Amino acid sequence: MGIAARYLWAGLALTLGACAQSPPPAVVAQSSTCRTASVMLAFDFDGASQAQCAVIGERAFTVLVTPEHAPPINPSPWYAFRYEADGAAPVSVTLRYLGGSHRYAPKWRSGDVARNLPVTVSDNGAEASIELPAGKAVVTAQELIAPSDTRADLLRWSKMLRTAPFTLGRSHDGRPIEAIRIGRQDAPRLVVLMGRQHPPEVTGAIAMQAFVDALAERADALSAVEVQVLVVPMLNPDGVARGHWRANRGAVDLNRDWGDFTQPETRAVKAWLDALPESVHPALMVDFHSTARNLFYVQGDEASPAQARFLAAWLGGREKAFSGYPFTIEPRNANPGSGTAKNWFHASYAIPAYTYEVADTADRDAARSAARELAAGLLAALAGVDR
């Protein structure tokens, strides 16, 4: 579906929905901004959602939260907008979801002040209502981690490691798919860490940041056990910047493209792996995501004895070891027959390949602390695993 057709579809749905509510009638915005005499809502920054807004009253708005392509689509409705409101009265915003239902509790940020907002959700989850204080702020479905923020992480790791980030390839929109390596580049065992295949899955990105921090601090120890790490923190920069629910600019779920490699993002990673010297071999892949609860998807019956020993050495018995961050280990193929990174890496290289899922509502500090400890545990497991 083209952009014009999608907005026509969204605007029609918004108008029909508003008409069912009773007067005053909705006025569908013709641009990415909704404005009254005292309030302005805008969707004009990296990470802002693809949405239509309607003016319901002087300080009341409806925002139609739409996916980047026609349903069916994974129900991860991302919303993000900024607002400016004069006066003292609150601003009422109703989020109306098309192709999904409410999932993410709203985050409010004004300058350095951030907090969660209370929200009222309809019985069927199709609408969520929030009240915003007067002033200027940004409201997002989860914490806003834009491509520029990930770039800042890469530069910070670069300073720690004294090695430069590099570009694996470019997205449909020309954004760089950036990466960095930890450890000696001639180390024979390679660990691949990836994140943000799915744009709204921010808790996974939060955990990945802490995980990589801990490994970067232990770069010398990694080299000592003959391990290097490839870090790709944002595989889908177009989807993140455009406020997508799931897909990249090509309307493809990247975590279903491993094997087909129809998209430039997955092809860039594969091309880099294919160019490795014969002396370097992938040994582990961890893909960071978010879902309803904390868990690891790992290999089940298909795991070799060595892979089972590695799992036991790294994660086994640690499910309740971290304060505020219990997790489960699910030894199964969660998406049989699909082109997930987990399935492709395991099948292609006969290595452990795990999906690290962080709950949408996970305590952020606990998730960071657990990620750091899990990174330290990974180092110990790699030191003792069969080579």
Contacts in CASP RR format, 6 or more apart in sequence:
PFRMAT RR
TARGET T0000
AUTHOR 0000-0000-0000
METHOD contacts of the structure
MODEL  1
MGIAARYLWAGLALTLGACAQSPPPAVVAQSSTCRTASVMLAFDFDGASQ
AQCAVIGERAFTVLVTPEHAPPINPSPWYAFRYEADGAAPVSVTLRYLGG
SHRYAPKWRSGDVARNLPVTVSDNGAEASIELPAGKAVVTAQELIAPSDT
RADLLRWSKMLRTAPFTLGRSHDGRPIEAIRIGRQDAPRLVVLMGRQHPP
EVTGAIAMQAFVDALAERADALSAVEVQVLVVPMLNPDGVARGHWRANRG
AVDLNRDWGDFTQPETRAVKAWLDALPESVHPALMVDFHSTARNLFYVQG
DEASPAQARFLAAWLGGREKAFSGYPFTIEPRNANPGSGTAKNWFHASYA
IPAYTYEVADTADRDAARSAARELAAGLLAALAGVDR
1 9 0 8 1.000
1 69 0 8 1.000
1 70 0 8 1.000
6 50 0 8 1.000
6 66 0 8 1.000
6 68 0 8 1.000
6 69 0 8 1.000
6 70 0 8 1.000
7 52 0 8 1.000
9 66 0 8 1.000
9 70 0 8 1.000
10 51 0 8 1.000
10 52 0 8 1.000
10 64 0 8 1.000
10 66 0 8 1.000
10 98 0 8 1.000
11 28 0 8 1.000
11 52 0 8 1.000
11 64 0 8 1.000
13 64 0 8 1.000
13 98 0 8 1.000
14 26 0 8 1.000
14 28 0 8 1.000
14 52 0 8 1.000
14 54 0 8 1.000
14 62 0 8 1.000
14 64 0 8 1.000
14 96 0 8 1.000
15 26 0 8 1.000
15 28 0 8 1.000
15 54 0 8 1.000
17 26 0 8 1.000
17 96 0 8 1.000
18 25 0 8 1.000
18 26 0 8 1.000
18 54 0 8 1.000
18 56 0 8 1.000
18 62 0 8 1.000
19 25 0 8 1.000
19 26 0 8 1.000
21 56 0 8 1.000
24 56 0 8 1.000
24 57 0 8 1.000
26 54 0 8 1.000
26 55 0 8 1.000
26 56 0 8 1.000
26 62 0 8 1.000
27 54 0 8 1.000
27 55 0 8 1.000
28 52 0 8 1.000
28 54 0 8 1.000
29 52 0 8 1.000
29 53 0 8 1.000
29 54 0 8 1.000
29 55 0 8 1.000
32 42 0 8 1.000
32 43 0 8 1.000
32 44 0 8 1.000
32 48 0 8 1.000
33 40 0 8 1.000
33 41 0 8 1.000
33 42 0 8 1.000
33 43 0 8 1.000
33 44 0 8 1.000
33 53 0 8 1.000
34 40 0 8 1.000
34 41 0 8 1.000
34 42 0 8 1.000
34 53 0 8 1.000
34 54 0 8 1.000
34 55 0 8 1.000
34 61 0 8 1.000
35 41 0 8 1.000
35 55 0 8 1.000
36 55 0 8 1.000
36 57 0 8 1.000
36 58 0 8 1.000
36 59 0 8 1.000
37 58 0 8 1.000
38 58 0 8 1.000
38 59 0 8 1.000
38 85 0 8 1.000
38 86 0 8 1.000
38 87 0 8 1.000
39 58 0 8 1.000
39 59 0 8 1.000
39 61 0 8 1.000
39 83 0 8 1.000
39 84 0 8 1.000
39 85 0 8 1.000
39 86 0 8 1.000
39 91 0 8 1.000
40 83 0 8 1.000
40 84 0 8 1.000
40 85 0 8 1.000
41 53 0 8 1.000
41 61 0 8 1.000
41 63 0 8 1.000
41 81 0 8 1.000
41 82 0 8 1.000
41 83 0 8 1.000
41 93 0 8 1.000
42 48 0 8 1.000
42 81 0 8 1.000
42 82 0 8 1.000
42 83 0 8 1.000
43 49 0 8 1.000
43 50 0 8 1.000
43 51 0 8 1.000
43 53 0 8 1.000
43 80 0 8 1.000
43 81 0 8 1.000
44 82 0 8 1.000
45 80 0 8 1.000
45 82 0 8 1.000
45 138 0 8 1.000
45 146 0 8 1.000
46 146 0 8 1.000
46 147 0 8 1.000
46 148 0 8 1.000
46 240 0 8 1.000
46 241 0 8 1.000
47 80 0 8 1.000
47 140 0 8 1.000
47 144 0 8 1.000
47 146 0 8 1.000
47 199 0 8 1.000
47 240 0 8 1.000
47 241 0 8 1.000
47 242 0 8 1.000
47 243 0 8 1.000
48 80 0 8 1.000
48 81 0 8 1.000
48 82 0 8 1.000
48 243 0 8 1.000
49 63 0 8 1.000
49 65 0 8 1.000
49 78 0 8 1.000
49 79 0 8 1.000
49 80 0 8 1.000
49 81 0 8 1.000
49 141 0 8 1.000
49 243 0 8 1.000
50 66 0 8 1.000
50 67 0 8 1.000
50 68 0 8 1.000
50 242 0 8 1.000
50 243 0 8 1.000
50 244 0 8 1.000
51 63 0 8 1.000
51 64 0 8 1.000
51 65 0 8 1.000
51 66 0 8 1.000
51 79 0 8 1.000
51 81 0 8 1.000
52 63 0 8 1.000
52 64 0 8 1.000
52 66 0 8 1.000
53 61 0 8 1.000
53 62 0 8 1.000
53 63 0 8 1.000
53 64 0 8 1.000
53 81 0 8 1.000
54 61 0 8 1.000
54 62 0 8 1.000
54 63 0 8 1.000
54 64 0 8 1.000
55 61 0 8 1.000
56 62 0 8 1.000
56 92 0 8 1.000
56 94 0 8 1.000
59 85 0 8 1.000
59 89 0 8 1.000
59 90 0 8 1.000
59 91 0 8 1.000
59 92 0 8 1.000
60 91 0 8 1.000
60 92 0 8 1.000
60 93 0 8 1.000
60 94 0 8 1.000
61 91 0 8 1.000
61 92 0 8 1.000
61 93 0 8 1.000
61 94 0 8 1.000
62 93 0 8 1.000
62 94 0 8 1.000
62 96 0 8 1.000
63 79 0 8 1.000
63 81 0 8 1.000
63 93 0 8 1.000
63 94 0 8 1.000
63 95 0 8 1.000
63 96 0 8 1.000
64 96 0 8 1.000
64 98 0 8 1.000
65 77 0 8 1.000
65 78 0 8 1.000
65 79 0 8 1.000
65 95 0 8 1.000
65 96 0 8 1.000
65 97 0 8 1.000
65 98 0 8 1.000
66 98 0 8 1.000
66 99 0 8 1.000
67 73 0 8 1.000
67 77 0 8 1.000
67 98 0 8 1.000
67 99 0 8 1.000
67 100 0 8 1.000
67 244 0 8 1.000
67 245 0 8 1.000
67 246 0 8 1.000
68 239 0 8 1.000
68 242 0 8 1.000
68 243 0 8 1.000
68 244 0 8 1.000
68 245 0 8 1.000
68 246 0 8 1.000
68 247 0 8 1.000
68 251 0 8 1.000
69 247 0 8 1.000
69 251 0 8 1.000
71 98 0 8 1.000
71 99 0 8 1.000
71 100 0 8 1.000
72 99 0 8 1.000
73 99 0 8 1.000
73 100 0 8 1.000
73 245 0 8 1.000
73 246 0 8 1.000
73 247 0 8 1.000
74 198 0 8 1.000
74 245 0 8 1.000
74 246 0 8 1.000
74 253 0 8 1.000
75 99 0 8 1.000
75 100 0 8 1.000
75 101 0 8 1.000
75 103 0 8 1.000
75 245 0 8 1.000
76 103 0 8 1.000
76 198 0 8 1.000
76 200 0 8 1.000
76 201 0 8 1.000
76 245 0 8 1.000
76 246 0 8 1.000
77 95 0 8 1.000
77 97 0 8 1.000
77 99 0 8 1.000
77 100 0 8 1.000
77 101 0 8 1.000
77 102 0 8 1.000
77 103 0 8 1.000
77 104 0 8 1.000
77 141 0 8 1.000
77 200 0 8 1.000
77 245 0 8 1.000
78 104 0 8 1.000
78 141 0 8 1.000
78 142 0 8 1.000
78 199 0 8 1.000
78 200 0 8 1.000
78 243 0 8 1.000
78 244 0 8 1.000
78 245 0 8 1.000
79 95 0 8 1.000
79 104 0 8 1.000
79 106 0 8 1.000
79 139 0 8 1.000
79 140 0 8 1.000
79 141 0 8 1.000
80 138 0 8 1.000
80 139 0 8 1.000
80 140 0 8 1.000
80 141 0 8 1.000
80 144 0 8 1.000
80 243 0 8 1.000
81 138 0 8 1.000
81 139 0 8 1.000
82 136 0 8 1.000
82 137 0 8 1.000
82 138 0 8 1.000
82 139 0 8 1.000
83 91 0 8 1.000
83 132 0 8 1.000
83 135 0 8 1.000
83 136 0 8 1.000
83 137 0 8 1.000
83 139 0 8 1.000
84 135 0 8 1.000
84 136 0 8 1.000
85 91 0 8 1.000
85 132 0 8 1.000
85 133 0 8 1.000
85 134 0 8 1.000
85 135 0 8 1.000
85 136 0 8 1.000
86 134 0 8 1.000
86 135 0 8 1.000
87 134 0 8 1.000
88 134 0 8 1.000
89 134 0 8 1.000
90 131 0 8 1.000
90 132 0 8 1.000
90 133 0 8 1.000
90 134 0 8 1.000
91 131 0 8 1.000
91 132 0 8 1.000
91 133 0 8 1.000
91 134 0 8 1.000
92 129 0 8 1.000
92 130 0 8 1.000
92 131 0 8 1.000
92 132 0 8 1.000
93 129 0 8 1.000
93 130 0 8 1.000
93 131 0 8 1.000
93 132 0 8 1.000
93 139 0 8 1.000
94 127 0 8 1.000
94 128 0 8 1.000
94 129 0 8 1.000
95 102 0 8 1.000
95 127 0 8 1.000
95 128 0 8 1.000
95 129 0 8 1.000
95 130 0 8 1.000
96 126 0 8 1.000
96 127 0 8 1.000
97 125 0 8 1.000
97 126 0 8 1.000
97 127 0 8 1.000
97 128 0 8 1.000
100 126 0 8 1.000
101 124 0 8 1.000
101 125 0 8 1.000
101 126 0 8 1.000
102 119 0 8 1.000
102 121 0 8 1.000
102 122 0 8 1.000
102 125 0 8 1.000
102 126 0 8 1.000
102 127 0 8 1.000
102 128 0 8 1.000
103 141 0 8 1.000
103 360 0 8 1.000
104 141 0 8 1.000
104 142 0 8 1.000
104 200 0 8 1.000
104 360 0 8 1.000
105 116 0 8 1.000
105 117 0 8 1.000
105 119 0 8 1.000
105 361 0 8 1.000
106 116 0 8 1.000
106 117 0 8 1.000
106 119 0 8 1.000
106 128 0 8 1.000
106 130 0 8 1.000
106 139 0 8 1.000
106 140 0 8 1.000
106 141 0 8 1.000
107 114 0 8 1.000
107 115 0 8 1.000
107 116 0 8 1.000
107 117 0 8 1.000
107 139 0 8 1.000
107 140 0 8 1.000
107 141 0 8 1.000
107 142 0 8 1.000
107 143 0 8 1.000
107 144 0 8 1.000
108 114 0 8 1.000
108 115 0 8 1.000
108 116 0 8 1.000
108 117 0 8 1.000
108 132 0 8 1.000
108 137 0 8 1.000
108 138 0 8 1.000
108 139 0 8 1.000
109 137 0 8 1.000
109 138 0 8 1.000
109 140 0 8 1.000
109 144 0 8 1.000
110 135 0 8 1.000
110 136 0 8 1.000
110 137 0 8 1.000
110 138 0 8 1.000
111 137 0 8 1.000
114 143 0 8 1.000
117 130 0 8 1.000
117 131 0 8 1.000
117 132 0 8 1.000
117 139 0 8 1.000
118 130 0 8 1.000
118 131 0 8 1.000
119 128 0 8 1.000
119 129 0 8 1.000
119 130 0 8 1.000
120 128 0 8 1.000
120 129 0 8 1.000
120 130 0 8 1.000
121 127 0 8 1.000
121 128 0 8 1.000
121 129 0 8 1.000
122 128 0 8 1.000
130 139 0 8 1.000
132 139 0 8 1.000
138 144 0 8 1.000
141 200 0 8 1.000
142 200 0 8 1.000
142 202 0 8 1.000
142 203 0 8 1.000
142 360 0 8 1.000
143 202 0 8 1.000
143 206 0 8 1.000
143 364 0 8 1.000
145 196 0 8 1.000
145 202 0 8 1.000
145 205 0 8 1.000
145 206 0 8 1.000
145 240 0 8 1.000
146 240 0 8 1.000
146 241 0 8 1.000
147 175 0 8 1.000
147 234 0 8 1.000
147 237 0 8 1.000
147 240 0 8 1.000
147 241 0 8 1.000
150 178 0 8 1.000
150 196 0 8 1.000
150 205 0 8 1.000
150 233 0 8 1.000
150 234 0 8 1.000
150 237 0 8 1.000
151 178 0 8 1.000
153 209 0 8 1.000
153 212 0 8 1.000
153 233 0 8 1.000
154 165 0 8 1.000
154 178 0 8 1.000
154 180 0 8 1.000
154 233 0 8 1.000
155 165 0 8 1.000
157 165 0 8 1.000
157 180 0 8 1.000
157 182 0 8 1.000
157 212 0 8 1.000
157 213 0 8 1.000
157 216 0 8 1.000
157 231 0 8 1.000
158 164 0 8 1.000
158 165 0 8 1.000
158 180 0 8 1.000
160 216 0 8 1.000
160 217 0 8 1.000
160 219 0 8 1.000
161 180 0 8 1.000
161 182 0 8 1.000
161 183 0 8 1.000
161 216 0 8 1.000
161 219 0 8 1.000
163 180 0 8 1.000
163 181 0 8 1.000
164 180 0 8 1.000
165 178 0 8 1.000
165 179 0 8 1.000
165 180 0 8 1.000
166 178 0 8 1.000
166 179 0 8 1.000
166 180 0 8 1.000
167 176 0 8 1.000
167 177 0 8 1.000
167 178 0 8 1.000
167 179 0 8 1.000
168 177 0 8 1.000
168 178 0 8 1.000
168 179 0 8 1.000
168 232 0 8 1.000
168 268 0 8 1.000
168 269 0 8 1.000
168 271 0 8 1.000
168 272 0 8 1.000
169 176 0 8 1.000
169 177 0 8 1.000
169 264 0 8 1.000
169 268 0 8 1.000
169 271 0 8 1.000
170 176 0 8 1.000
170 177 0 8 1.000
170 264 0 8 1.000
170 268 0 8 1.000
171 177 0 8 1.000
171 236 0 8 1.000
171 237 0 8 1.000
171 238 0 8 1.000
171 248 0 8 1.000
171 249 0 8 1.000
171 264 0 8 1.000
171 265 0 8 1.000
172 238 0 8 1.000
172 248 0 8 1.000
172 249 0 8 1.000
172 250 0 8 1.000
172 263 0 8 1.000
172 264 0 8 1.000
173 237 0 8 1.000
173 238 0 8 1.000
173 241 0 8 1.000
173 249 0 8 1.000
174 238 0 8 1.000
175 237 0 8 1.000
175 238 0 8 1.000
175 241 0 8 1.000
176 237 0 8 1.000
177 232 0 8 1.000
177 234 0 8 1.000
177 235 0 8 1.000
177 237 0 8 1.000
177 264 0 8 1.000
177 265 0 8 1.000
177 268 0 8 1.000
177 269 0 8 1.000
178 232 0 8 1.000
178 233 0 8 1.000
178 234 0 8 1.000
179 230 0 8 1.000
179 231 0 8 1.000
179 232 0 8 1.000
179 272 0 8 1.000
180 231 0 8 1.000
181 228 0 8 1.000
181 229 0 8 1.000
181 230 0 8 1.000
181 231 0 8 1.000
182 212 0 8 1.000
182 215 0 8 1.000
182 216 0 8 1.000
182 219 0 8 1.000
182 222 0 8 1.000
182 228 0 8 1.000
182 229 0 8 1.000
182 231 0 8 1.000
183 219 0 8 1.000
183 222 0 8 1.000
183 223 0 8 1.000
183 227 0 8 1.000
183 228 0 8 1.000
183 229 0 8 1.000
184 223 0 8 1.000
184 228 0 8 1.000
185 228 0 8 1.000
186 279 0 8 1.000
186 280 0 8 1.000
187 222 0 8 1.000
187 223 0 8 1.000
187 226 0 8 1.000
187 227 0 8 1.000
187 228 0 8 1.000
187 280 0 8 1.000
188 226 0 8 1.000
188 279 0 8 1.000
188 280 0 8 1.000
188 281 0 8 1.000
189 226 0 8 1.000
189 227 0 8 1.000
189 228 0 8 1.000
189 280 0 8 1.000
189 281 0 8 1.000
189 283 0 8 1.000
189 382 0 8 1.000
189 387 0 8 1.000
190 227 0 8 1.000
190 228 0 8 1.000
190 229 0 8 1.000
190 230 0 8 1.000
190 276 0 8 1.000
190 280 0 8 1.000
190 281 0 8 1.000
190 282 0 8 1.000
190 283 0 8 1.000
191 227 0 8 1.000
191 228 0 8 1.000
191 229 0 8 1.000
191 230 0 8 1.000
191 282 0 8 1.000
191 283 0 8 1.000
191 284 0 8 1.000
191 285 0 8 1.000
191 286 0 8 1.000
191 378 0 8 1.000
191 382 0 8 1.000
192 229 0 8 1.000
192 230 0 8 1.000
192 232 0 8 1.000
192 269 0 8 1.000
192 273 0 8 1.000
192 282 0 8 1.000
192 284 0 8 1.000
192 285 0 8 1.000
192 286 0 8 1.000
192 345 0 8 1.000
193 208 0 8 1.000
193 211 0 8 1.000
193 212 0 8 1.000
193 229 0 8 1.000
193 230 0 8 1.000
193 231 0 8 1.000
193 232 0 8 1.000
193 233 0 8 1.000
193 285 0 8 1.000
193 286 0 8 1.000
193 288 0 8 1.000
194 232 0 8 1.000
194 233 0 8 1.000
194 235 0 8 1.000
194 269 0 8 1.000
194 285 0 8 1.000
194 286 0 8 1.000
194 287 0 8 1.000
194 288 0 8 1.000
194 341 0 8 1.000
195 204 0 8 1.000
195 205 0 8 1.000
195 208 0 8 1.000
195 232 0 8 1.000
195 233 0 8 1.000
195 234 0 8 1.000
195 235 0 8 1.000
195 287 0 8 1.000
195 288 0 8 1.000
195 289 0 8 1.000
196 205 0 8 1.000
196 233 0 8 1.000
196 234 0 8 1.000
196 235 0 8 1.000
196 236 0 8 1.000
196 237 0 8 1.000
196 240 0 8 1.000
196 288 0 8 1.000
197 235 0 8 1.000
197 236 0 8 1.000
197 253 0 8 1.000
197 254 0 8 1.000
197 255 0 8 1.000
197 287 0 8 1.000
197 289 0 8 1.000
197 341 0 8 1.000
198 236 0 8 1.000
198 246 0 8 1.000
198 253 0 8 1.000
198 254 0 8 1.000
198 255 0 8 1.000
198 289 0 8 1.000
198 290 0 8 1.000
199 236 0 8 1.000
199 239 0 8 1.000
199 240 0 8 1.000
199 243 0 8 1.000
199 244 0 8 1.000
199 245 0 8 1.000
199 246 0 8 1.000
200 243 0 8 1.000
200 244 0 8 1.000
200 245 0 8 1.000
200 246 0 8 1.000
200 290 0 8 1.000
201 288 0 8 1.000
201 289 0 8 1.000
201 290 0 8 1.000
201 291 0 8 1.000
201 358 0 8 1.000
202 290 0 8 1.000
203 290 0 8 1.000
203 358 0 8 1.000
203 359 0 8 1.000
203 360 0 8 1.000
203 362 0 8 1.000
203 364 0 8 1.000
203 367 0 8 1.000
204 288 0 8 1.000
204 289 0 8 1.000
204 290 0 8 1.000
204 356 0 8 1.000
204 357 0 8 1.000
204 358 0 8 1.000
204 367 0 8 1.000
205 233 0 8 1.000
205 234 0 8 1.000
205 288 0 8 1.000
206 358 0 8 1.000
206 364 0 8 1.000
206 367 0 8 1.000
206 368 0 8 1.000
207 288 0 8 1.000
207 356 0 8 1.000
207 358 0 8 1.000
207 367 0 8 1.000
207 368 0 8 1.000
207 370 0 8 1.000
207 371 0 8 1.000
208 233 0 8 1.000
208 288 0 8 1.000
208 356 0 8 1.000
208 371 0 8 1.000
209 233 0 8 1.000
209 368 0 8 1.000
209 371 0 8 1.000
210 367 0 8 1.000
210 368 0 8 1.000
210 369 0 8 1.000
210 371 0 8 1.000
210 372 0 8 1.000
210 375 0 8 1.000
211 288 0 8 1.000
211 371 0 8 1.000
211 372 0 8 1.000
211 374 0 8 1.000
211 375 0 8 1.000
212 231 0 8 1.000
212 233 0 8 1.000
212 375 0 8 1.000
213 372 0 8 1.000
213 375 0 8 1.000
214 371 0 8 1.000
214 372 0 8 1.000
214 373 0 8 1.000
214 375 0 8 1.000
214 376 0 8 1.000
215 222 0 8 1.000
215 229 0 8 1.000
215 375 0 8 1.000
215 378 0 8 1.000
215 379 0 8 1.000
218 375 0 8 1.000
218 376 0 8 1.000
218 379 0 8 1.000
221 379 0 8 1.000
222 228 0 8 1.000
222 229 0 8 1.000
222 379 0 8 1.000
222 382 0 8 1.000
225 379 0 8 1.000
225 382 0 8 1.000
225 383 0 8 1.000
225 384 0 8 1.000
226 387 0 8 1.000
227 283 0 8 1.000
227 379 0 8 1.000
227 382 0 8 1.000
228 280 0 8 1.000
230 272 0 8 1.000
232 269 0 8 1.000
234 240 0 8 1.000
235 254 0 8 1.000
235 265 0 8 1.000
235 266 0 8 1.000
235 269 0 8 1.000
236 244 0 8 1.000
236 248 0 8 1.000
236 254 0 8 1.000
236 265 0 8 1.000
238 244 0 8 1.000
238 248 0 8 1.000
238 249 0 8 1.000
239 247 0 8 1.000
239 248 0 8 1.000
239 249 0 8 1.000
242 249 0 8 1.000
246 253 0 8 1.000
247 253 0 8 1.000
247 254 0 8 1.000
248 254 0 8 1.000
248 263 0 8 1.000
248 265 0 8 1.000
250 263 0 8 1.000
252 262 0 8 1.000
252 263 0 8 1.000
254 263 0 8 1.000
254 265 0 8 1.000
254 266 0 8 1.000
255 287 0 8 1.000
255 289 0 8 1.000
255 339 0 8 1.000
255 340 0 8 1.000
255 341 0 8 1.000
256 335 0 8 1.000
256 338 0 8 1.000
256 339 0 8 1.000
256 340 0 8 1.000
257 263 0 8 1.000
257 266 0 8 1.000
257 339 0 8 1.000
258 266 0 8 1.000
258 339 0 8 1.000
258 340 0 8 1.000
258 341 0 8 1.000
258 343 0 8 1.000
258 344 0 8 1.000
258 345 0 8 1.000
259 266 0 8 1.000
259 339 0 8 1.000
259 344 0 8 1.000
260 339 0 8 1.000
261 267 0 8 1.000
261 270 0 8 1.000
273 282 0 8 1.000
281 349 0 8 1.000
282 345 0 8 1.000
282 349 0 8 1.000
282 351 0 8 1.000
283 351 0 8 1.000
283 382 0 8 1.000
284 310 0 8 1.000
284 351 0 8 1.000
284 352 0 8 1.000
284 353 0 8 1.000
284 354 0 8 1.000
284 378 0 8 1.000
284 382 0 8 1.000
285 341 0 8 1.000
285 342 0 8 1.000
285 345 0 8 1.000
285 346 0 8 1.000
285 349 0 8 1.000
285 351 0 8 1.000
285 352 0 8 1.000
285 353 0 8 1.000
285 354 0 8 1.000
286 353 0 8 1.000
286 354 0 8 1.000
286 355 0 8 1.000
286 356 0 8 1.000
287 340 0 8 1.000
287 341 0 8 1.000
287 342 0 8 1.000
287 353 0 8 1.000
287 354 0 8 1.000
287 355 0 8 1.000
287 356 0 8 1.000
288 356 0 8 1.000
288 358 0 8 1.000
289 355 0 8 1.000
289 356 0 8 1.000
289 357 0 8 1.000
289 358 0 8 1.000
290 357 0 8 1.000
290 358 0 8 1.000
290 359 0 8 1.000
290 360 0 8 1.000
291 357 0 8 1.000
291 358 0 8 1.000
291 359 0 8 1.000
291 360 0 8 1.000
292 359 0 8 1.000
292 360 0 8 1.000
293 327 0 8 1.000
293 328 0 8 1.000
293 357 0 8 1.000
293 359 0 8 1.000
294 325 0 8 1.000
294 326 0 8 1.000
294 327 0 8 1.000
294 328 0 8 1.000
294 357 0 8 1.000
294 358 0 8 1.000
294 359 0 8 1.000
294 362 0 8 1.000
294 367 0 8 1.000
295 327 0 8 1.000
295 328 0 8 1.000
295 329 0 8 1.000
295 330 0 8 1.000
295 357 0 8 1.000
296 315 0 8 1.000
296 327 0 8 1.000
296 328 0 8 1.000
296 329 0 8 1.000
296 330 0 8 1.000
296 354 0 8 1.000
296 355 0 8 1.000
296 356 0 8 1.000
296 357 0 8 1.000
297 330 0 8 1.000
297 332 0 8 1.000
297 334 0 8 1.000
297 342 0 8 1.000
297 354 0 8 1.000
297 355 0 8 1.000
297 357 0 8 1.000
298 311 0 8 1.000
298 315 0 8 1.000
298 329 0 8 1.000
298 330 0 8 1.000
298 331 0 8 1.000
298 352 0 8 1.000
298 354 0 8 1.000
299 307 0 8 1.000
299 311 0 8 1.000
299 331 0 8 1.000
299 333 0 8 1.000
299 346 0 8 1.000
299 352 0 8 1.000
299 353 0 8 1.000
300 331 0 8 1.000
300 332 0 8 1.000
300 333 0 8 1.000
301 331 0 8 1.000
302 333 0 8 1.000
302 346 0 8 1.000
303 311 0 8 1.000
303 331 0 8 1.000
303 352 0 8 1.000
304 350 0 8 1.000
306 385 0 8 1.000
306 386 0 8 1.000
307 351 0 8 1.000
307 352 0 8 1.000
309 385 0 8 1.000
309 386 0 8 1.000
310 352 0 8 1.000
310 381 0 8 1.000
310 385 0 8 1.000
310 386 0 8 1.000
311 329 0 8 1.000
311 331 0 8 1.000
311 352 0 8 1.000
313 380 0 8 1.000
313 381 0 8 1.000
313 384 0 8 1.000
313 385 0 8 1.000
314 374 0 8 1.000
314 377 0 8 1.000
314 378 0 8 1.000
314 381 0 8 1.000
315 329 0 8 1.000
315 374 0 8 1.000
316 329 0 8 1.000
318 374 0 8 1.000
319 326 0 8 1.000
319 327 0 8 1.000
319 328 0 8 1.000
319 329 0 8 1.000
320 326 0 8 1.000
321 373 0 8 1.000
322 366 0 8 1.000
322 369 0 8 1.000
322 370 0 8 1.000
322 373 0 8 1.000
323 366 0 8 1.000
323 369 0 8 1.000
324 363 0 8 1.000
324 366 0 8 1.000
324 370 0 8 1.000
325 362 0 8 1.000
325 363 0 8 1.000
325 366 0 8 1.000
325 367 0 8 1.000
325 369 0 8 1.000
325 370 0 8 1.000
327 370 0 8 1.000
333 343 0 8 1.000
334 340 0 8 1.000
334 342 0 8 1.000
334 355 0 8 1.000
335 342 0 8 1.000
335 343 0 8 1.000
337 343 0 8 1.000
340 355 0 8 1.000
341 353 0 8 1.000
341 355 0 8 1.000
342 353 0 8 1.000
342 354 0 8 1.000
342 355 0 8 1.000
343 353 0 8 1.000
344 353 0 8 1.000
345 351 0 8 1.000
345 353 0 8 1.000
346 352 0 8 1.000
346 353 0 8 1.000
358 367 0 8 1.000
END
